[in-house]
Amino acid sequence: MSTPSVKEKGFAARLGPGLITGAADDDPSGIATYSQAGAQFRFSLVWTLFLTLPLMIGIQMLSARIGWVTQEGLATNIGKICPRWLTVSLIALLVIANTINIAADIAAMADALRLLVGGVESLYAIGFGTLCIAMQLYFSYESTVRILKWLTLALFAYVAVILAVQVPWHQALLESIRPWDFFPKNVSAIQYASTVVAVFGTTISPYLFFWQASQEVEDSRRSGDSSELRLHPGYVAEHLSRIKQDTWFGMTFSNLIALCIVIATAVTLNERGITDIQTSAQAAEALRPVAGEFAFLIFALGIIGTGLLAVPVLAGSAAYAVSELFGWKCGLSRGFQDARGFYLIIIAATGIGSAMSVFDVDPIKALVWSAVVNGVISVPIMAVLMLIGQSKRLMGRYTISNRHRFFGWTATVLMSVAVVVMLVATFLPG
């Protein structure tokens, strides 16, 4: 066999799509959401991170499984289940949401760099956008994945913040398991519900589904697995086990970092009456006088590192989806001349996002509309993923287990409820 068995690879080598997907989930817009949760509600929203973890794992594992088993991305598989008009509509909304999210992330990165060194924020935005495009155009697939893996280390900045401040762990545990006893008196129930929905929408995002499935296809293509080898039960079992391990690790890592951000902002900002945090850069700046220069520095650097990780994932997932929709060649393992449409989508999404951040698009409105669009498309996409996972026509003998079905449909139902609450909170007056 020309490629090593999965069992022969070290733990780090077995981590890939799941780790990068999980880390990309903690992008600057996600950091802003977690910071607001900690600043406004202290530890009373910690329970959401524990609730979303098994749901994240279930839906991301399903996405990865579909990609590896079918050797096709999600857009292609969705097209086999849904009518053409619905598939096109979902992909169009995905691209719009991703582009808005890119704008918000690049704006946050530029703002964080300005806080660190001064200078012109718009120039930094253009520079970060250019860097993200160049990374995907000029580096090989192996180099790109290696860079993205190293960038996941930026998230340890938020672990360092926890170590730099005093955390009342007993109080944190008490508020986490009995949030109703510590509900802030100066906020309404709808504000609390809206923040719960924001956390759900941040942790379970459609672009992550598309990215992880497509990366499983890419990895299989690079490994050169033969069709005969892929039919061997032992080989399939090894790879499905690797997908499970990778996804569990990546999603747990993602929620652990989110937990650190909530706790860090709770003990530094909420304790001093700073309860209105709207951006990740604002959270970093607010930390400076209350947690010291060190905490401010690593928080700000973490924003830049996570942005450099998330923007290529956002642009890449849009490019995979559009390319699969129109039957174009796609993949970071292909060169520009071989997958021109794929790379042009990456350039367009990143370029438009950078331009939006330069022209002073309100980052809060951008995040709100990105959350709305993601919420609208997440439920039908999750429902279709569950149908694909249960389809013997598409998955053959590797349909999902009953336990996996339970967690997948539970995640879908909870996201449906969250979307209804989000739409009510967003569009109803008062």
C-alpha angles and dihedrals in degrees: 000000000000095000124057121252114261088242090059092059122091122248094258091050091053091057116084130109094025095049094046092045092050093048092047088056088070093063123149092272089052090048089054090053094049091044091053090048092054096040096048103033103021107206097343094101098047089101090067091066092054092046095050095047099079090039091052091048092049097050095040092048088052091051092050092045092052091051095048098041098044096033087222133102125251096260091058092047093045088053089059092056105033133053115263095252092055093047091050091047093051093048092047091052090047091055092048093049092046093050092051090047091050089053092052093046095048091047090052092049092050091047091049092051090049089054090052103044108004121231136113115330095203092057090051090051092054090046094052092046091051092047093052091050093047092050091060097038102046106029123078119247091256091050092047092051090046091051092048090050091052091048090060086072088070087075091068085074087082092052086054090053089056090052091050096056135055111255121196093218096181091054091045091053093046094051091044095057096035105034094154090067092057102039109147112251095212097062132068128239090248090057090053091047091048091054090049088053091047090055091049091048092048095050098041107045128161096227089063091057093054094044097051095046092049092048090055088054090048093049092050091048091051093048091055096223112185120230090242092054091049089057092058107107094216093050092048091048091053093051095045087051089051090051090051093049093045093049095045091051095045096048094043090050090050095052093042089058091046088053090052091052093050092048094044094052092042095057096040107034107023092046089059097045097259101137107148110078114159104168137032091240090052088053090053092049092048090054094059100078096037104037102026137247094292094057091044092050097050093042091053094045089050090057091055094045095049091046091055088052098044102044095062089047092050093047093040095051090051091049093049092049096048093044093051090046092057097033095248123154108260144174141099087248089067124077125245094258091051096048104024097152091050093054093042089059089052091050093046096047093046094041094049091045090052092048091050090053091048093052093058098255106182103258092206093054089044091054092045094052092043089053091048094051092043090049093050094052100034096073099052091041092051091047091051091047089055091051091049091048090053095044114108088191091063103025101033112195092347100077115143123274125251090255091052090049090053095053093041096052091041089055090048093051093046091049089051090055091045092052092051090051091046093051092048092049093045102046108025113090118248 
